[in-house]
Amino acid sequence: MKKVILITTATLLSLISANAQSDSREVQLGVKGGVNFSTITGDDLGDLDSRTSFNAGLVAEIPISNRFSFQPEVFYSGQGFDIREVDQDNAFDTDENVEYQLDYIQVPLLLKAYIVKGLSVEAGPQFGFKIHEEFDFQPNSDGGDIEINSDDSYVKDFDTSVAFGASYKFDNGFFFNGRYNLGVTDIFDDGTLFEGVDAKNDVWQFGIGFMF
């Protein structure tokens, strides 16, 4: 996993370097962070609630023309879902209050288009690398916290989604961003307990950032 992250980061830095003189606008590097509201969607999952977590990472903007840019990012994203209602059916066969934590390193590769000065929309593929998985049983439950290793996991290590968003960047470099990440691949491995359950990540993100 560390090798994957290092290779991905090196690739993004190479793209930035290769395109540094691509336009009269300068290549910009920045940081971003914000809140996640995540769940998984699909048939036969039952009643699941969203998990609230956070995202934080790095962003680059590489100009293509006066109006368009390429925007690669690398960031941590806390995802998953909650099971809160003990009287509701769910695919996980539990009546406990549980937070299912699925944490990823996400690498979106976005095309960014400016509508007017400062205001832009963005869209593109996003590739997720799972780095942590845990059942977090809520207070007054008997289960405690259970970290799941890769040998016992039903969830794939790699995920693909499509990101759609909008942002507003001020002249001083600060920006606000909102984004929706729509999963396009099933998160569960074939040949497991959840084979045939078509489950995909579904994440809303809101945050702020700064471009240097």
Salt bridges, closest charged atoms under 4 A:
ASP23 OD2 - ARG25 NE 3.96
GLU61 OE2 - ARG25 NH1 3.47
GLU61 OE1 - LYS112 NZ 3.39
GLU61 OE1 - LYS169 NZ 3.02
GLU73 OE1 - LYS32 NZ 3.08
GLU73 OE2 - ARG179 NH2 2.89
ASP82 OD2 - ARG84 NH2 2.79
GLU99 OE2 - ARG51 NE 3.60
ASP103 OD1 - ARG51 NH1 2.93
ASP103 OD2 - HIS132 ND1 3.17
GLU122 OE2 - ARG179 NH2 2.71
GLU133 OE1 - LYS130 NZ 2.96
GLU134 OE1 - HIS132 NE2 3.25
GLU147 OE2 - HIS132 NE2 3.84
ASP157 OD1 - LYS130 NZ 3.65
ASP171 OD1 - LYS117 NZ 3.65
ASP198 OD1 - LYS200 NZ 2.56
